[in-house]
Amino acid sequence: MVAKIAYLSAEFGLSEALPIYSGGLGVLAGDYVKAASDDQFPMVAVGILYRKGYFQQRILPDGTQQAVYQVLNRSTLPIQRVVHEDGQPLLISVPILGRDVHLAVWCARVGSVPVYLLDADIIENQPEDRALTDRLYGGGDAERICHEIILGIGGVRCLRAVGESPALWHLNEGHVAFASLERLREYSAAGLDFRTAVEAVRATTVFTTHTPVAAGHDSFEIPLIDKYFGDFYWQVGAERSEVLDLGRIGNRFNMTRLAFSLSAKVNGVSKIHSRVSQQLFHQWFPHIPSADIAVEAITNGVHVTTWLSPELKTLYDQYLVPNWASSVSDQSIWNGIYNIPDGELWAAHQGAKKRLIDRLKLPVDLDALFIGFARRFATYKRATLILRDLNRLEAILCSSEKPVYLVFAGKAHPNDGPGQDLT
């Protein structure tokens, strides 16, 4: 069997037909899976099938945002139920407050990469447990910790159940960090002492952190961790304090700290984000200079054929090598870009721009410059930065010779009041 990388993420932006993502974290995960398939990279992924997905945004007459949830019909989604060889549905379970919560396993096949999605909304569960996988990032700390138990512990158990033994585990943000605790439990059950198990897990785990502000990193009060993991500490062969120290920051248990503690490699999603993360993590390790905190930088890319406009694809098909779409990581194929006549490139740009204007039903022409901002409306993303100097902005927007338009798109988390105020 080929050694594989397991990629665990709370969300996957694979397609609008499978709305189980909210923003950049999920879009990156989706593009990562697609790129792995294009390059025939040995990977398997795990997430959650949120029956109500992420919310749809409705703006009320007074300008406030309303969150609207719609139940997804599993029979119409691009997924298949995973079954045993005898045709019986595969079920796994995770421990939550002394009871087993059962999980169905679905698979979204992305080329050569299977993305397994865990689902608690099945008849084997009590009604309150069936709702545990309803919403992406919904509810308070109690619901969030259940999500992350399902995703982390359930993610490991899912891969074991389908016969996967990954050589490396990639944690996409701290939401999935309980996977490392489950792997500690496995090593303990196999007879390894706690310290050896920690080193074994750390040596085979990498961690990508996304969020540049402390408030964006999930953390739980220590009593809540005790409540949900009181029967788990002994199973990893350690004292309670040893397990808590892996994620403790003050009187809370921080999921990013847990992932950091049990990973051999940690990376941010750009050079500047890496530096910001070093400064943030320096608070946990004040005895280490921030520049020496081990956070590498991997600048995000995109899955080219997902995001490329039809107009540009037509040009690429004409001027690049015939197999360019399956070889985008080969720098030499992009030399053909210089063969595209300027006029044809500009016409492709204008064609895409016209589609935008028509879609938004804007009474403007193609000569205008559009500046777009399409992101989640969280305050740290600074959507209103362009409004800081109103005199300068007025001079830019009110030029009759060089018209400029701003286009904003996005939505704020239902629990993020300041973010909603921006919309």
C-alpha positions in Angstrom: 0.0 0.0 0.0 1.3 3.5 -0.9 2.1 5.6 2.1 -0.4 8.5 2.2 -0.9 11.9 3.8 -4.1 12.4 5.8 -5.5 15.9 5.5 -8.0 16.8 8.2 -10.0 20.0 7.9 -13.2 21.4 9.4 -14.4 22.6 5.9 -13.7 21.8 2.2 -14.6 24.2 -0.6 -14.8 21.6 -3.3 -17.9 22.9 -5.2 -21.0 25.1 -4.7 -22.9 21.9 -5.0 -21.5 20.8 -1.6 -21.8 23.9 0.7 -19.7 22.7 3.6 -17.3 25.7 3.7 -17.3 29.3 4.8 -14.2 31.0 3.6 -10.5 30.9 2.9 -9.8 27.9 5.1 -12.2 25.8 3.2 -11.2 27.2 -0.2 -7.6 26.4 0.5 -8.6 22.8 1.6 -10.6 22.3 -1.6 -7.9 23.6 -3.8 -5.3 21.5 -1.9 -7.3 18.3 -2.6 -7.8 19.1 -6.2 -4.1 19.9 -6.8 -3.2 16.7 -5.0 -5.4 14.8 -7.4 -4.0 16.6 -10.5 -0.4 15.6 -9.4 -1.5 12.1 -8.4 -0.3 12.8 -4.9 -1.2 10.0 -2.4 -3.6 11.8 -0.1 -6.8 11.1 1.8 -9.0 13.7 3.5 -11.5 13.9 6.3 -14.1 16.5 7.2 -17.8 16.7 8.3 -21.0 16.6 6.3 -22.9 19.5 7.8 -26.6 18.8 7.1 -27.4 22.5 7.2 -24.1 23.6 5.7 -23.0 27.2 6.2 -25.7 29.7 6.4 -27.1 31.7 3.5 -27.1 35.5 3.9 -30.2 37.6 3.8 -30.0 41.4 4.2 -33.1 42.8 5.9 -34.6 46.2 5.0 -32.8 47.8 7.9 -29.5 46.5 6.7 -29.0 43.8 9.2 -27.8 40.3 8.3 -30.1 37.3 8.8 -28.7 33.8 8.7 -30.8 31.3 6.8 -30.1 27.6 7.1 -31.4 25.0 4.6 -31.2 21.2 5.2 -29.1 19.6 2.5 -30.6 16.6 0.7 -27.9 13.9 0.9 -29.4 12.0 -2.0 -28.8 15.0 -4.4 -25.2 15.8 -3.2 -22.1 14.6 -5.1 -21.3 12.0 -2.3 -21.7 8.3 -1.7 -22.3 6.4 1.5 -19.3 4.2 2.4 -20.2 0.6 3.0 -18.6 -2.6 4.0 -17.8 -5.4 1.5 -21.1 -7.0 2.4 -23.0 -3.8 1.5 -23.8 -2.8 5.0 -23.2 0.9 5.8 -20.0 1.7 7.6 -20.5 3.2 11.1 -17.8 4.5 13.5 -18.3 6.0 16.9 -16.8 8.6 19.2 -17.1 9.0 22.9 -19.1 12.0 24.1 -20.0 12.4 27.8 -19.9 8.7 28.4 -22.0 7.6 25.5 -21.1 6.5 21.9 -22.2 8.9 19.2 -22.4 7.0 15.9 -21.2 8.4 12.6 -22.1 7.5 9.1 -19.2 8.0 6.6 -19.8 9.5 3.2 -17.2 10.0 0.4 -16.8 12.9 -2.0 -14.5 11.6 -4.7 -12.2 14.4 -6.0 -10.3 12.7 -8.8 -7.9 10.3 -7.1 -8.4 11.8 -3.6 -11.3 10.5 -1.4 -12.7 13.1 1.0 -14.5 11.3 3.8 -17.3 13.2 5.5 -18.7 12.3 8.9 -22.4 12.5 9.6 -24.2 12.1 13.0 -27.7 12.6 11.6 -28.6 8.9 11.5 -31.3 6.8 13.2 -28.7 5.1 15.4 -28.3 8.3 17.5 -30.5 10.1 19.9 -32.2 13.2 18.5 -29.9 15.6 20.4 -26.8 13.8 19.0 -28.2 13.8 15.4 -28.0 17.6 15.5 -24.3 17.6 16.4 -23.2 17.8 12.7 -25.9 20.2 11.6 -24.0 23.5 11.2 -20.5 24.6 10.4 -19.1 26.7 13.3 -22.5 26.8 15.0 -23.4 27.0 18.7 -21.3 27.7 21.8 -18.3 26.0 23.3 -20.2 22.8 24.2 -21.4 22.3 20.6 -18.0 23.3 19.2 -16.1 20.8 21.4 -18.4 18.1 20.1 -17.7 19.1 16.5 -14.0 18.9 17.2 -14.2 15.5 18.9 -16.1 14.2 15.9 -13.7 15.7 13.5 -10.5 14.9 15.3 -11.1 11.6 17.1 -13.7 10.5 14.5 -11.4 11.5 11.7 -8.7 9.1 12.9 -11.2 6.3 13.5 -12.7 6.9 10.1 -9.4 6.4 8.3 -8.7 3.3 10.3 -12.1 1.9 9.4 -11.6 2.3 5.7 -8.2 0.7 5.9 -5.9 3.7 5.7 -2.6 4.0 7.6 -1.3 7.4 6.8 2.4 8.0 7.0 1.9 11.7 7.7 -1.0 13.7 9.2 -1.7 17.2 8.1 -3.9 19.3 10.5 -5.5 22.2 8.7 -6.1 24.7 11.6 -6.6 23.8 15.3 -10.2 22.6 14.9 -8.9 19.1 14.1 -6.2 18.9 16.8 -8.0 16.2 18.9 -6.8 13.8 16.1 -3.4 13.9 17.8 -4.9 12.9 21.2 -6.6 10.0 19.5 -3.3 8.9 18.0 -1.7 9.2 21.4 -4.4 6.8 22.7 -3.6 4.4 19.9 0.1 4.3 20.7 -0.7 3.9 24.4 -3.0 0.9 23.6 -0.1 -0.6 21.6 2.1 -0.4 24.7 4.1 2.8 24.2 4.7 5.1 27.2 3.3 8.6 27.0 6.6 10.4 26.2 7.5 8.1 23.4 4.0 8.3 22.0 4.2 12.1 22.0 7.4 12.0 20.0 5.9 9.5 17.6 2.9 11.6 17.0 4.9 14.8 16.7 7.3 13.2 14.2 4.5 12.4 11.8 2.3 15.5 12.0 2.3 18.9 10.3 0.1 21.8 11.1 -1.2 24.8 9.1 -2.3 27.8 11.0 -4.5 30.4 9.3 -5.8 32.9 11.8 -3.6 36.0 12.6 -5.5 37.1 15.8 -5.7 35.3 19.2 -9.5 35.5 19.3 -9.7 33.3 16.2 -8.1 30.3 17.8 -10.5 27.9 19.5 -10.0 27.4 23.2 -12.1 25.9 26.0 -12.2 26.3 29.7 -10.3 23.6 31.5 -13.4 22.3 33.4 -15.1 21.7 30.0 -12.1 19.7 28.8 -12.3 17.7 32.0 -16.0 17.1 31.4 -15.5 15.7 27.9 -12.1 14.0 28.4 -12.1 12.9 32.0 -12.3 9.2 30.8 -9.7 9.9 28.1 -6.6 11.0 30.1 -5.8 7.5 31.4 -6.3 6.0 27.9 -3.3 8.0 26.7 -1.2 6.7 29.5 -0.7 10.1 31.2 -1.6 12.1 34.2 -4.4 14.7 33.6 -1.8 17.6 34.0 0.4 16.1 31.3 -2.4 16.0 28.8 -3.6 19.5 29.7 -0.1 21.0 29.4 -0.1 20.1 25.7 -2.7 22.8 25.1 -3.0 24.9 28.3 -2.8 28.7 28.1 -3.7 30.2 31.5 -7.0 28.7 32.5 -8.0 27.6 29.0 -7.1 24.8 26.7 -6.1 26.2 23.3 -6.5 24.0 20.2 -3.8 25.8 18.3 -1.4 25.2 21.2 -2.3 21.5 21.2 -1.7 21.2 17.4 1.6 23.2 17.8 2.8 21.0 20.7 2.3 17.8 18.7 3.6 18.8 15.2 7.0 18.6 13.8 6.3 21.3 11.2 4.1 24.4 11.6 3.4 26.8 8.7 1.5 30.0 8.1 -0.2 30.7 4.8 2.1 33.6 3.7 5.4 35.1 4.7 3.7 38.0 6.6 1.3 35.6 8.3 4.2 33.5 9.4 5.8 36.5 11.1 2.5 37.4 12.7 2.1 33.9 14.0 5.6 33.9 15.4 4.7 37.0 17.4 1.4 35.5 18.5 3.0 32.2 19.6 5.8 34.1 21.3 3.3 34.8 24.1 3.3 31.0 24.8 7.1 30.8 24.7 8.4 34.1 26.1 11.8 32.6 26.7 12.3 32.1 22.9 12.8 35.2 20.6 9.7 35.5 18.3 12.0 35.2 15.2 13.1 31.7 16.5 9.5 30.4 16.9 9.3 27.5 14.4 6.6 28.7 12.0 7.5 28.4 8.3 5.9 30.3 5.5 4.0 28.6 2.6 2.3 31.2 0.4 -1.1 30.1 -0.8 -1.7 29.1 -4.4 -5.0 28.3 -6.1 -6.3 25.4 -8.2 -5.9 27.0 -11.6 -8.7 25.3 -13.5 -11.2 26.0 -10.7 -10.6 29.7 -10.7 -9.6 30.5 -14.3 -12.2 32.4 -16.3 -13.5 30.7 -19.4 -12.1 33.5 -21.5 -8.6 32.9 -20.3 -8.9 29.2 -20.5 -9.7 29.6 -24.2 -6.5 31.5 -24.7 -4.4 29.1 -22.7 -5.8 26.2 -24.7 -4.7 28.0 -27.8 -1.3 29.2 -26.8 0.0 26.8 -24.2 1.0 23.2 -24.6 -1.9 20.8 -25.0 -1.6 19.3 -21.5 -1.1 22.5 -19.7 -4.0 22.0 -17.3 -2.5 18.8 -15.9 1.0 20.3 -15.6 0.5 23.6 -14.0 3.4 23.1 -11.5 5.8 22.8 -14.4 7.1 26.3 -14.8 8.2 25.8 -18.4 4.7 25.5 -19.7 4.0 29.1 -18.7 6.5 30.4 -21.2 3.7 30.3 -23.7 2.0 33.1 -21.9 4.3 35.5 -23.7 3.0 34.3 -27.1 -0.5 35.6 -26.3 -1.1 38.9 -28.2 -1.8 41.9 -26.0 -5.1 42.6 -27.8 -6.4 39.0 -27.3 -5.4 39.1 -23.6 -7.2 42.4 -23.1 -10.3 41.2 -24.9 -10.4 38.1 -22.6 -10.2 40.4 -19.6 -13.0 42.6 -20.9 -15.1 39.6 -21.6 -14.9 38.5 -18.0 -15.5 42.0 -16.8 -18.7 42.2 -18.9 -20.0 39.1 -17.3 -19.4 40.6 -13.9 -21.3 43.8 -14.9 -24.2 41.8 -16.4 -24.4 39.5 -13.3 -24.5 42.5 -10.9 -26.8 44.5 -13.2 -24.6 47.5 -12.9 -25.4 50.6 -15.1 -21.7 51.1 -16.0 -19.5 50.5 -19.0 -16.3 48.5 -19.6 -14.0 51.5 -19.3 -14.5 51.7 -15.5 -12.0 50.3 -13.1 -13.5 47.8 -10.6 -11.9 47.2 -7.2 -13.3 44.1 -5.6 -13.3 42.9 -2.0 -14.8 39.4 -1.6 -14.0 37.9 1.8 -15.6 36.9 5.0 -16.6 40.0 7.0 -14.4 39.6 10.0 -13.1 42.8 11.5 -9.4 41.7 11.2 -9.8 41.4 7.4 -10.2 45.3 7.4 -12.9 45.7 4.7 -13.3 49.3 5.7 -9.6 50.2 5.3 -10.2 51.9 2.0 -12.6 54.3 3.8 -9.9 55.6 6.2 -9.0 58.6 4.0 -12.3 59.8 2.7 -11.0 62.9 0.9 -8.6 60.7 -1.1 -11.3 58.2 -1.7 -13.6 60.9 -3.0 -11.0 62.1 -5.4 -10.5 58.6 -6.7 -14.2 57.7 -7.1 -15.5 61.0 -8.5 -13.1 61.3 -11.4 -15.2 61.8 -14.6 -12.3 60.8 -16.8 -11.3 57.7 -14.9 -14.3 56.1 -13.3 -13.7 53.7 -10.4 -16.2 51.5 -8.6 -15.9 49.5 -5.4 -17.6 46.1 -5.2 -17.9 44.4 -1.8 -19.1 40.8 -1.2 -19.1 38.6 1.9 -20.9 37.7 5.0 -20.1 37.7 8.7 -20.4 34.8 11.1 -23.9 34.7 12.8 -22.2 35.2 16.2 -19.8 38.0 15.0 -21.7 41.2 15.9 -18.8 43.6 14.9 -18.4 41.7 11.6 -22.1 42.0 10.9 -21.9 45.7 11.6 -19.6 46.1 8.7 -22.2 44.7 6.3 
